């Protein structure tokens, strides 16, 4: 049991260009005390929506900038009637989701000036995401200067990819001079769900290979060998990879030149590829799978084609990664579609029996959105549904880095891994 005095309240922040999501998590209990979102920052009418158990707090007012938004959050979480905590002094650490850490960070880090400088440096690689991430860090530091902050990078988990996975077939100078390479994203989610899946199946990363499918409006597939990302579908930007809600995913790059010759500007094309393609572009209906399922059931051909394209692209990546992993032990589904879309999971796994992926279709339907195994008992590959929880993973990182509470456990796990490697005479198990 953890003594109450040892409990720490971690504030998790995720700053977007015009939004701020937050969650207060009690560690090491891994308990969300309450969460909320501030939307339409900088517009005429902003809104804060906070939930804490049965309590709900909604505030509508003009919110000028992220500083004002965070000040509003501080008031909301300590509200006398609908708040989450009694005082901001209860907050012992702050964790920030930061989209891009380039090739500089392979793990979460305590924020100092060098980290602030790096987040600013990588703005050119993530111009839509890193600026608000940086703003959140600076505002939190101004409002709570005595509280240590941690940056948790979406790209960090994928820094273990080997060069043959992250290099593009472009002139080498583009990598050497401009750092054009595959970075990958959704790393915090893939890291959390892979660890959770291992726990559910009583397996250790040292002898487990798995494929993690984070499927939502943004989607990516990652190959993970003994706990490390060795390849992932998103690339230099989150646009590459499988088809998504509004993003095109992989396509012939010559298409861009072809369209530019016909009058489309680079700005036009980026808008089309990021906002008007994928499920919404192919179907002409919606980027929401639920809408497309309904339309397909009613006989809409374009909806059917969009759904099948989505499943096919995911299936292709699973096949490719299974080939490169050599041995596949687990397939994990997460994200809005991966967790809730049991019919999409069924479509994806259909025809993957040749890879040892044998879904129990009845169990998959019954499981619905709930966590658990959805494969046949005899399936060589265990198929698992795991709800992602990036906020919790961020809180875990803050708790470990700021308070060092889990480091001893991790050292013991490392000792076990080293012992196994020495016993089998191999430092790089399949």
C-alpha positions as a Markdown table, in Angstrom:
| # | Residue | x | y | z |
|---|---|---|---|---|
| 1 | Unk | 0.0 | 0.0 | 0.0 |
| 2 | Unk | 1.1 | 3.6 | -0.7 |
| 3 | Unk | 1.0 | 5.9 | 2.2 |
| 4 | Unk | -1.3 | 8.9 | 1.6 |
| 5 | Unk | 1.6 | 11.3 | 2.3 |
| 6 | Unk | 3.6 | 9.7 | -0.6 |
| 7 | Unk | 0.8 | 10.3 | -3.2 |
| 8 | Unk | 1.6 | 12.9 | -5.8 |
| 9 | Unk | -0.8 | 14.9 | -8.0 |
| 10 | Unk | 0.4 | 15.3 | -11.5 |
| 11 | Unk | -1.0 | 17.9 | -13.9 |
| 12 | Unk | -0.9 | 16.7 | -17.6 |
| 13 | Unk | -1.2 | 19.4 | -20.3 |
| 14 | Unk | -1.8 | 19.0 | -24.0 |
| 15 | Unk | -1.8 | 22.4 | -25.7 |
| 16 | Unk | -3.1 | 22.7 | -29.2 |
| 17 | Unk | -3.2 | 25.8 | -31.4 |
| 18 | Unk | -6.6 | 26.9 | -30.0 |
| 19 | Unk | -7.2 | 24.3 | -27.3 |
| 20 | Unk | -5.8 | 23.1 | -24.0 |
| 21 | Unk | -6.6 | 19.6 | -22.6 |
| 22 | Unk | -5.8 | 18.8 | -19.0 |
| 23 | Unk | -5.9 | 15.9 | -16.6 |
| 24 | Unk | -5.1 | 15.6 | -12.9 |
| 25 | Unk | -3.7 | 12.2 | -12.1 |
| 26 | Unk | -2.9 | 10.9 | -8.6 |
| 27 | Unk | 0.3 | 8.8 | -8.6 |
| 28 | Unk | 1.3 | 6.1 | -8.0 |
| 29 | Unk | -2.4 | 5.1 | -7.8 |
| 30 | Unk | -2.8 | 5.9 | -11.5 |
| 31 | Unk | -6.1 | 7.6 | -10.7 |
| 32 | Unk | -7.6 | 10.4 | -12.8 |
| 33 | Unk | -9.1 | 12.9 | -10.3 |
| 34 | Unk | -10.7 | 14.9 | -13.1 |
| 35 | Unk | -10.1 | 16.3 | -16.5 |
| 36 | Unk | -11.2 | 19.1 | -18.9 |
| 37 | Unk | -10.6 | 21.0 | -22.1 |
| 38 | Unk | -10.4 | 24.6 | -23.0 |
| 39 | Unk | -11.5 | 25.3 | -26.5 |
| 40 | Unk | -11.7 | 28.2 | -29.0 |
| 41 | Unk | -8.7 | 30.1 | -27.4 |
| 42 | Unk | -8.3 | 33.4 | -29.1 |
| 43 | Unk | -11.9 | 33.5 | -30.5 |
| 44 | Unk | -14.8 | 35.7 | -29.4 |
| 45 | Unk | -16.3 | 33.0 | -27.3 |
| 46 | Unk | -14.2 | 30.3 | -25.6 |
| 47 | Unk | -15.3 | 27.5 | -23.4 |
| 48 | Unk | -13.9 | 25.4 | -20.5 |
| 49 | Unk | -15.6 | 22.0 | -20.0 |
| 50 | Unk | -14.4 | 20.1 | -16.9 |
| 51 | Unk | -15.6 | 16.8 | -15.5 |
| 52 | Unk | -14.8 | 15.4 | -12.0 |
| 53 | Unk | -16.9 | 12.3 | -11.2 |
| 54 | Unk | -20.5 | 13.5 | -11.1 |
| 55 | Unk | -19.4 | 17.1 | -11.0 |
| 56 | Unk | -19.4 | 19.2 | -14.2 |
| 57 | Unk | -18.1 | 22.7 | -14.7 |
| 58 | Unk | -18.7 | 24.7 | -17.9 |
| 59 | Unk | -17.4 | 28.3 | -18.3 |
| 60 | Unk | -18.0 | 30.3 | -21.4 |
| 61 | Unk | -16.1 | 33.5 | -22.0 |
| 62 | Unk | -13.6 | 35.1 | -24.3 |
| 63 | Unk | -10.2 | 33.5 | -23.7 |
| 64 | Unk | -7.5 | 35.7 | -25.1 |
| 65 | Unk | -4.5 | 33.3 | -25.1 |
| 66 | Unk | -3.0 | 30.2 | -23.6 |
| 67 | Unk | -1.9 | 32.1 | -20.5 |
| 68 | Unk | -5.4 | 33.2 | -19.8 |
| 69 | Unk | -6.6 | 29.6 | -20.6 |
| 70 | Unk | -4.2 | 28.1 | -18.0 |
| 71 | Unk | -5.2 | 30.7 | -15.5 |
| 72 | Unk | -8.8 | 29.7 | -16.1 |
| 73 | Unk | -7.9 | 26.1 | -15.6 |
| 74 | Unk | -6.2 | 26.9 | -12.3 |
| 75 | Unk | -9.4 | 28.6 | -11.1 |
| 76 | Unk | -11.6 | 25.7 | -12.4 |
| 77 | Unk | -9.6 | 22.9 | -10.8 |
| 78 | Unk | -9.8 | 24.7 | -7.4 |
| 79 | Unk | -13.4 | 25.8 | -7.7 |
| 80 | Unk | -15.1 | 25.6 | -4.3 |
| 81 | Unk | -18.1 | 23.7 | -5.5 |
| 82 | Unk | -17.1 | 22.0 | -8.8 |
| 83 | Unk | -13.3 | 21.8 | -8.5 |
| 84 | Unk | -10.9 | 18.8 | -8.5 |
| 85 | Unk | -8.3 | 19.8 | -5.8 |
| 86 | Unk | -8.4 | 22.3 | -3.0 |
| 87 | Unk | -5.2 | 24.2 | -3.9 |
| 88 | Unk | -2.8 | 24.4 | -6.8 |
| 89 | Unk | -0.1 | 23.8 | -4.2 |
| 90 | Unk | -1.2 | 20.1 | -4.4 |
| 91 | Unk | 0.3 | 19.8 | -7.9 |
| 92 | Unk | 3.7 | 18.2 | -7.6 |
| 93 | Unk | 4.7 | 17.9 | -11.2 |
| 94 | Unk | 3.6 | 18.9 | -14.7 |
| 95 | Unk | 3.8 | 16.8 | -17.8 |
| 96 | Unk | 3.5 | 18.2 | -21.3 |
| 97 | Unk | 2.7 | 16.4 | -24.5 |
| 98 | Unk | 5.2 | 17.7 | -27.0 |
| 99 | Unk | 4.7 | 16.5 | -30.6 |
| 100 | Unk | 8.3 | 16.7 | -32.0 |
| 101 | Unk | 11.6 | 16.2 | -30.4 |
| 102 | Unk | 13.5 | 15.5 | -33.6 |
| 103 | Unk | 16.3 | 13.0 | -33.3 |
| 104 | Unk | 17.5 | 14.6 | -30.1 |
| 105 | Unk | 15.3 | 12.9 | -27.5 |
| 106 | Unk | 14.7 | 9.2 | -27.2 |
| 107 | Unk | 12.8 | 9.5 | -23.9 |
| 108 | Unk | 10.9 | 11.9 | -21.7 |
| 109 | Unk | 13.0 | 14.6 | -20.0 |
| 110 | Unk | 12.8 | 17.1 | -17.2 |
| 111 | Unk | 12.4 | 20.5 | -18.8 |
| 112 | Unk | 15.3 | 23.0 | -18.6 |
| 113 | Unk | 16.3 | 25.8 | -20.9 |
| 114 | Unk | 18.0 | 23.4 | -23.3 |
| 115 | Unk | 14.8 | 21.5 | -23.7 |
| 116 | Unk | 12.8 | 24.7 | -24.3 |
| 117 | Unk | 15.4 | 25.7 | -26.9 |
| 118 | Unk | 15.1 | 22.3 | -28.6 |
| 119 | Unk | 11.3 | 22.4 | -28.7 |
| 120 | Unk | 11.6 | 25.8 | -30.4 |
| 121 | Unk | 14.3 | 24.5 | -32.8 |
| 122 | Unk | 12.0 | 21.7 | -34.0 |
| 123 | Unk | 9.1 | 24.1 | -34.7 |
| 124 | Unk | 10.2 | 23.9 | -38.4 |
| 125 | Unk | 9.5 | 20.2 | -38.3 |
| 126 | Unk | 6.1 | 20.6 | -36.5 |
| 127 | Unk | 4.9 | 24.1 | -37.3 |
| 128 | Unk | 1.3 | 23.4 | -36.2 |
| 129 | Unk | 2.0 | 21.6 | -33.0 |
| 130 | Unk | 5.3 | 22.6 | -31.4 |
| 131 | Unk | 4.5 | 26.3 | -31.0 |
| 132 | Unk | 1.4 | 25.7 | -28.8 |
| 133 | Unk | 3.3 | 22.9 | -26.9 |
| 134 | Unk | 6.1 | 25.5 | -26.2 |
| 135 | Unk | 3.5 | 28.1 | -25.2 |
| 136 | Unk | 2.1 | 25.6 | -22.7 |
| 137 | Unk | 5.5 | 25.0 | -21.2 |
| 138 | Unk | 6.4 | 28.7 | -20.9 |
| 139 | Unk | 3.0 | 29.7 | -19.4 |
| 140 | Unk | 3.0 | 26.8 | -16.9 |
| 141 | Unk | 6.6 | 27.8 | -15.8 |
| 142 | Unk | 5.4 | 31.4 | -15.4 |
| 143 | Unk | 2.3 | 30.5 | -13.3 |
| 144 | Unk | 3.9 | 27.6 | -11.3 |
| 145 | Unk | 7.7 | 28.4 | -11.3 |
| 146 | Unk | 8.5 | 26.0 | -8.4 |
| 147 | Unk | 6.9 | 22.9 | -10.0 |
| 148 | Unk | 9.1 | 20.7 | -12.1 |
| 149 | Unk | 7.9 | 20.1 | -15.6 |
| 150 | Unk | 8.5 | 17.1 | -18.0 |
| 151 | Unk | 8.4 | 17.0 | -21.8 |
| 152 | Unk | 7.0 | 13.8 | -23.2 |
| 153 | Unk | 7.7 | 13.6 | -27.0 |
| 154 | Unk | 5.5 | 11.8 | -29.5 |
| 155 | Unk | 8.6 | 11.0 | -31.5 |
| 156 | Unk | 10.8 | 9.7 | -28.7 |
| 157 | Unk | 9.6 | 6.1 | -28.7 |
| 158 | Unk | 10.5 | 5.7 | -32.4 |
| 159 | Unk | 14.1 | 6.9 | -32.0 |
| 160 | Unk | 15.1 | 3.2 | -31.6 |
| 161 | Unk | 14.3 | 2.6 | -35.3 |
| 162 | Unk | 17.4 | 1.5 | -37.3 |
| 163 | Unk | 18.6 | 3.6 | -40.3 |
| 164 | Unk | 17.2 | 1.2 | -42.8 |
| 165 | Unk | 13.7 | 1.9 | -41.4 |
| 166 | Unk | 14.0 | 5.7 | -41.0 |
| 167 | Unk | 16.0 | 6.7 | -44.0 |
| 168 | Unk | 14.2 | 7.7 | -47.3 |
| 169 | Unk | 15.6 | 7.0 | -50.7 |
| 170 | Unk | 16.5 | 10.6 | -51.3 |
| 171 | Unk | 19.9 | 12.2 | -51.9 |
| 172 | Unk | 21.9 | 11.8 | -48.7 |
| 173 | Unk | 22.3 | 15.6 | -48.3 |
| 174 | Unk | 18.6 | 16.0 | -47.5 |
| 175 | Unk | 19.1 | 13.9 | -44.4 |
| 176 | Unk | 22.5 | 15.2 | -43.5 |
| 177 | Unk | 21.6 | 18.9 | -43.9 |
| 178 | Unk | 17.8 | 19.1 | -43.5 |
| 179 | Unk | 17.2 | 16.1 | -41.2 |
| 180 | Unk | 14.6 | 14.7 | -43.6 |
| 181 | Unk | 13.9 | 11.2 | -42.2 |
| 182 | Unk | 11.1 | 9.1 | -40.7 |
| 183 | Unk | 10.3 | 10.3 | -37.2 |
| 184 | Unk | 7.0 | 8.6 | -36.5 |
| 185 | Unk | 4.3 | 9.9 | -34.1 |
| 186 | Unk | 1.7 | 8.5 | -31.6 |
| 187 | Unk | 4.8 | 7.2 | -29.7 |
| 188 | Unk | 3.3 | 7.8 | -26.3 |
| 189 | Unk | 0.2 | 5.8 | -27.2 |
| 190 | Unk | 2.1 | 3.0 | -28.8 |
| 191 | Unk | 4.4 | 2.8 | -25.7 |
| 192 | Unk | 1.5 | 2.7 | -23.3 |
| 193 | Unk | -0.7 | 0.1 | -25.1 |
| 194 | Unk | 2.2 | -2.2 | -25.9 |
| 195 | Unk | 3.2 | -2.3 | -22.2 |
| 196 | Unk | -0.4 | -2.7 | -21.1 |
| 197 | Unk | -0.9 | -5.6 | -23.6 |
| 198 | Unk | 2.2 | -7.3 | -22.3 |
| 199 | Unk | 0.9 | -7.0 | -18.8 |
| 200 | Unk | -2.5 | -8.4 | -19.8 |
| 201 | Unk | -1.0 | -11.4 | -21.5 |
| 202 | Unk | 1.6 | -12.0 | -18.8 |
| 203 | Unk | 4.5 | -11.6 | -21.2 |
| 204 | Unk | 7.9 | -9.9 | -21.0 |
| 205 | Unk | 9.2 | -7.6 | -23.8 |
| 206 | Unk | 12.4 | -9.6 | -24.0 |
| 207 | Unk | 10.8 | -12.4 | -25.9 |
| 208 | Unk | 7.7 | -10.7 | -27.4 |
| 209 | Unk | 7.3 | -9.1 | -30.8 |
| 210 | Unk | 4.1 | -7.2 | -31.4 |
| 211 | Unk | 2.3 | -4.8 | -33.8 |
| 212 | Unk | 0.4 | -1.9 | -32.4 |
| 213 | Unk | -2.4 | -0.3 | -34.4 |
| 214 | Unk | -3.4 | 3.1 | -33.2 |
| 215 | Unk | -6.5 | 3.7 | -35.3 |
| 216 | Unk | -8.5 | 6.9 | -35.1 |
| 217 | Unk | -8.9 | 10.1 | -37.1 |
| 218 | Unk | -5.1 | 10.1 | -37.1 |
| 219 | Unk | -3.8 | 6.5 | -37.4 |
| 220 | Unk | -0.4 | 4.7 | -37.3 |
| 221 | Unk | 0.9 | 1.2 | -37.1 |
| 222 | Unk | 4.1 | 0.3 | -35.2 |
| 223 | Unk | 6.3 | -2.7 | -35.2 |
| 224 | Unk | 7.8 | -3.4 | -31.7 |
| 225 | Unk | 10.5 | -5.9 | -30.9 |
| 226 | Unk | 11.5 | -6.6 | -27.3 |
| 227 | Unk | 9.9 | -3.3 | -26.2 |
| 228 | Unk | 11.4 | -1.1 | -28.8 |
| 229 | Unk | 9.9 | 0.5 | -31.9 |
| 230 | Unk | 11.7 | -0.8 | -35.0 |
| 231 | Unk | 9.4 | 0.7 | -37.6 |
| 232 | Unk | 6.3 | 2.9 | -37.8 |
| 233 | Unk | 3.9 | 4.0 | -40.6 |
| 234 | Unk | 4.0 | 7.8 | -40.0 |
| 235 | Unk | 7.1 | 9.4 | -41.4 |
| 236 | Unk | 8.6 | 12.9 | -41.7 |
| 237 | Unk | 5.1 | 14.2 | -40.9 |
| 238 | Unk | 1.9 | 12.5 | -39.6 |
| 239 | Unk | 0.7 | 12.5 | -43.2 |
| 240 | Unk | 2.5 | 9.4 | -44.3 |
| 241 | Unk | 1.3 | 5.8 | -43.7 |
| 242 | Unk | -2.2 | 4.3 | -43.7 |
| 243 | Unk | -5.2 | 6.2 | -45.0 |
| 244 | Unk | -6.8 | 8.2 | -42.1 |
| 245 | Unk | -9.9 | 10.2 | -41.3 |
| 246 | Unk | -8.9 | 13.2 | -43.4 |
| 247 | Unk | -5.3 | 12.4 | -44.4 |
| 248 | Unk | -4.4 | 10.6 | -47.6 |
| 249 | Unk | -1.6 | 8.4 | -46.2 |
| 250 | Unk | 0.8 | 6.9 | -48.7 |
| 251 | Unk | 0.6 | 7.9 | -52.4 |
| 252 | Unk | 2.7 | 8.3 | -55.5 |
| 253 | Unk | 4.7 | 11.6 | -55.0 |
| 254 | Unk | 4.5 | 12.2 | -58.7 |
| 255 | Unk | 0.8 | 13.0 | -58.2 |
| 256 | Unk | 1.8 | 16.2 | -56.5 |
| 257 | Unk | 3.8 | 17.4 | -59.5 |
| 258 | Unk | 1.0 | 16.4 | -61.8 |
| 259 | Unk | -1.5 | 18.5 | -59.8 |
| 260 | Unk | 0.9 | 21.4 | -59.5 |
| 261 | Unk | 1.2 | 21.5 | -63.3 |
| 262 | Unk | -2.6 | 21.9 | -63.3 |
| 263 | Unk | -2.6 | 25.0 | -61.1 |
| 264 | Unk | -2.7 | 23.6 | -57.5 |
| 265 | Unk | -0.2 | 25.4 | -55.2 |
| 266 | Unk | 1.8 | 23.6 | -52.5 |
| 267 | Unk | -0.5 | 25.2 | -49.9 |
| 268 | Unk | -3.5 | 23.9 | -51.8 |
| 269 | Unk | -2.1 | 20.4 | -51.9 |
| 270 | Unk | -1.2 | 20.3 | -48.2 |
| 271 | Unk | -4.7 | 21.3 | -47.3 |
| 272 | Unk | -6.2 | 18.6 | -49.6 |
| 273 | Unk | -3.9 | 15.9 | -48.4 |
| 274 | Unk | -4.3 | 16.7 | -44.7 |
| 275 | Unk | -7.9 | 17.9 | -44.4 |
| 276 | Unk | -9.9 | 16.7 | -47.4 |
| 277 | Unk | -8.6 | 13.2 | -48.2 |
| 278 | Unk | -8.7 | 9.8 | -46.5 |
| 279 | Unk | -12.1 | 8.5 | -45.4 |
| 280 | Unk | -13.9 | 11.9 | -45.9 |
| 281 | Unk | -12.3 | 12.4 | -49.3 |
| 282 | Unk | -13.1 | 9.0 | -50.7 |
| 283 | Unk | -16.6 | 8.7 | -49.3 |
| 284 | Unk | -17.6 | 12.3 | -49.7 |
| 285 | Unk | -19.6 | 11.8 | -46.5 |
| 286 | Unk | -17.6 | 11.9 | -43.3 |
| 287 | Unk | -14.3 | 11.2 | -41.6 |
| 288 | Unk | -16.3 | 9.4 | -38.8 |
| 289 | Unk | -16.3 | 5.6 | -39.3 |
| 290 | Unk | -19.7 | 5.4 | -37.5 |
| 291 | Unk | -21.3 | 7.6 | -40.2 |
| 292 | Unk | -19.7 | 5.5 | -43.0 |
| 293 | Unk | -20.8 | 2.2 | -41.4 |
| 294 | Unk | -24.4 | 3.5 | -41.4 |
| 295 | Unk | -24.1 | 4.7 | -45.0 |
| 296 | Unk | -22.5 | 1.5 | -46.1 |
| 297 | Unk | -25.3 | -0.6 | -44.5 |
| 298 | Unk | -27.8 | 1.6 | -46.4 |
| 299 | Unk | -26.0 | 0.6 | -49.7 |
| 300 | Unk | -23.8 | 3.6 | -50.3 |
| 301 | Unk | -21.0 | 2.4 | -52.6 |
| 302 | Unk | -18.5 | 5.1 | -51.8 |
| 303 | Unk | -18.8 | 4.5 | -48.1 |
| 304 | Unk | -18.2 | 0.8 | -48.7 |
| 305 | Unk | -15.1 | 1.5 | -50.8 |
| 306 | Unk | -13.7 | 4.0 | -48.3 |
| 307 | Unk | -14.1 | 1.4 | -45.4 |
| 308 | Unk | -12.5 | -1.4 | -47.4 |
| 309 | Unk | -9.6 | 0.9 | -48.5 |
| 310 | Unk | -9.0 | 1.7 | -44.8 |
| 311 | Unk | -9.0 | -1.9 | -43.8 |
| 312 | Unk | -6.8 | -3.0 | -46.7 |
| 313 | Unk | -4.1 | -0.4 | -46.0 |
| 314 | Unk | -3.9 | -1.3 | -42.3 |
| 315 | Unk | -3.7 | -5.0 | -43.3 |
| 316 | Unk | -0.8 | -4.3 | -45.7 |
| 317 | Unk | 1.2 | -2.7 | -43.0 |
| 318 | Unk | 0.5 | -5.5 | -40.6 |
| 319 | Unk | 1.7 | -8.0 | -43.2 |
| 320 | Unk | 4.9 | -6.0 | -44.0 |
| 321 | Unk | 5.8 | -5.6 | -40.3 |
| 322 | Unk | 5.1 | -9.2 | -39.6 |
| 323 | Unk | 7.6 | -10.1 | -42.3 |
| 324 | Unk | 10.3 | -7.9 | -40.8 |
| 325 | Unk | 9.6 | -9.0 | -37.2 |
| 326 | Unk | 10.1 | -12.6 | -38.4 |
| 327 | Unk | 8.1 | -13.8 | -35.3 |
| 328 | Unk | 4.9 | -12.1 | -34.3 |
| 329 | Unk | 3.3 | -12.8 | -30.9 |
| 330 | Unk | 0.7 | -10.1 | -30.5 |
| 331 | Unk | -1.5 | -7.7 | -32.5 |
| 332 | Unk | -2.8 | -4.7 | -30.5 |
| 333 | Unk | -5.7 | -2.4 | -31.4 |
| 334 | Unk | -6.2 | 1.0 | -29.8 |
| 335 | Unk | -7.5 | 4.5 | -30.7 |
| 336 | Unk | -11.1 | 5.6 | -31.4 |
| 337 | Unk | -11.5 | 3.1 | -34.3 |
| 338 | Unk | -9.2 | 0.4 | -32.9 |
| 339 | Unk | -11.0 | 0.3 | -29.6 |
| 340 | Unk | -14.6 | 1.0 | -30.5 |
| 341 | Unk | -14.8 | -0.2 | -34.1 |
| 342 | Unk | -15.2 | -4.0 | -33.7 |
| 343 | Unk | -16.4 | -4.3 | -37.3 |
| 344 | Unk | -13.2 | -2.6 | -38.6 |
| 345 | Unk | -11.1 | -4.9 | -36.4 |
| 346 | Unk | -12.9 | -7.9 | -38.0 |
| 347 | Unk | -12.3 | -6.6 | -41.5 |
| 348 | Unk | -8.6 | -6.0 | -40.8 |
| 349 | Unk | -8.0 | -9.4 | -39.3 |
| 350 | Unk | -10.0 | -11.3 | -42.0 |
| 351 | Unk | -7.5 | -13.1 | -44.3 |
| 352 | Unk | -4.6 | -12.7 | -41.9 |
| 353 | Unk | -4.9 | -16.3 | -40.7 |
| 354 | Unk | -1.9 | -17.1 | -42.9 |
| 355 | Unk | 0.2 | -14.9 | -40.4 |
| 356 | Unk | -1.2 | -16.9 | -37.4 |
| 357 | Unk | -3.7 | -14.1 | -36.6 |
| 358 | Unk | -6.9 | -16.0 | -35.8 |
| 359 | Unk | -9.6 | -13.7 | -34.5 |
| 360 | Unk | -12.5 | -15.0 | -32.5 |
| 361 | Unk | -15.2 | -13.0 | -34.4 |
| 362 | Unk | -17.9 | -13.7 | -31.9 |
| 363 | Unk | -15.7 | -12.7 | -28.9 |
| 364 | Unk | -14.5 | -9.6 | -30.8 |
| 365 | Unk | -18.1 | -8.4 | -31.3 |
| 366 | Unk | -19.1 | -9.2 | -27.7 |
| 367 | Unk | -16.0 | -7.4 | -26.4 |
| 368 | Unk | -17.0 | -4.3 | -28.3 |
| 369 | Unk | -15.0 | -1.4 | -26.8 |
| 370 | Unk | -13.8 | -3.2 | -23.7 |
| 371 | Unk | -10.2 | -4.2 | -23.0 |
| 372 | Unk | -9.2 | -7.8 | -23.5 |
| 373 | Unk | -8.2 | -10.6 | -25.8 |
| 374 | Unk | -10.3 | -11.2 | -29.0 |
| 375 | Unk | -8.4 | -14.0 | -30.6 |
| 376 | Unk | -9.0 | -17.7 | -30.7 |
| 377 | Unk | -7.4 | -19.8 | -27.9 |
| 378 | Unk | -5.4 | -21.7 | -30.5 |
| 379 | Unk | -4.2 | -18.5 | -32.3 |
| 380 | Unk | -0.4 | -18.3 | -32.6 |
| 381 | Unk | -0.8 | -14.5 | -32.4 |
| 382 | Unk | -2.8 | -13.0 | -29.5 |
| 383 | Unk | -5.1 | -10.2 | -30.6 |
| 384 | Unk | -5.8 | -7.6 | -27.9 |
| 385 | Unk | -7.9 | -4.5 | -27.6 |
| 386 | Unk | -6.4 | -1.9 | -25.3 |
| 387 | Unk | -7.8 | 1.6 | -24.6 |
| 388 | Unk | -5.0 | 4.0 | -24.9 |
| 389 | Unk | -4.2 | 6.5 | -22.1 |
| 390 | Unk | -1.5 | 8.9 | -23.1 |
| 391 | Unk | -2.3 | 11.1 | -20.1 |
| 392 | Unk | -1.5 | 8.3 | -17.8 |
| 393 | Unk | 1.7 | 7.5 | -19.6 |
| 394 | Unk | 2.8 | 11.1 | -19.3 |
| 395 | Unk | 1.9 | 11.1 | -15.6 |
| 396 | Unk | 4.0 | 7.9 | -15.1 |
| 397 | Unk | 6.9 | 9.5 | -16.8 |
| 398 | Unk | 6.6 | 12.6 | -14.6 |
| 399 | Unk | 6.4 | 10.5 | -11.5 |
| 400 | Unk | 9.5 | 8.5 | -12.4 |
| 401 | Unk | 11.6 | 11.4 | -13.6 |
| 402 | Unk | 10.7 | 13.9 | -10.8 |
| 403 | Unk | 10.4 | 11.5 | -7.9 |
| 404 | Unk | 12.4 | 8.5 | -9.1 |
| 405 | Unk | 9.7 | 6.2 | -7.6 |
| 406 | Unk | 9.8 | 3.5 | -10.3 |
| 407 | Unk | 13.5 | 3.6 | -11.2 |
| 408 | Unk | 14.4 | 0.8 | -8.8 |
| 409 | Unk | 11.7 | -1.5 | -10.3 |
| 410 | Unk | 13.0 | -0.7 | -13.8 |
| 411 | Unk | 16.6 | -1.5 | -12.8 |
| 412 | Unk | 15.4 | -4.9 | -11.5 |
| 413 | Unk | 13.7 | -5.5 | -14.8 |
| 414 | Unk | 16.9 | -4.6 | -16.6 |
| 415 | Unk | 18.8 | -7.0 | -14.5 |
| 416 | Unk | 16.3 | -9.8 | -15.4 |
| 417 | Unk | 16.7 | -9.0 | -19.1 |
| 418 | Unk | 20.5 | -9.0 | -18.9 |
| 419 | Unk | 20.4 | -12.4 | -17.1 |
| 420 | Unk | 18.2 | -13.8 | -19.8 |
| 421 | Unk | 20.5 | -12.5 | -22.5 |
| 422 | Unk | 23.5 | -14.0 | -20.9 |
| 423 | Unk | 21.8 | -17.3 | -20.4 |
| 424 | Unk | 20.9 | -17.7 | -24.0 |
| 425 | Unk | 24.0 | -16.0 | -25.3 |
| 426 | Unk | 22.1 | -13.4 | -27.4 |
| 427 | Unk | 21.8 | -9.6 | -26.8 |
| 428 | Unk | 19.3 | -9.1 | -29.7 |
| 429 | Unk | 16.6 | -11.7 | -29.4 |
| 430 | Unk | 14.0 | -12.1 | -32.2 |
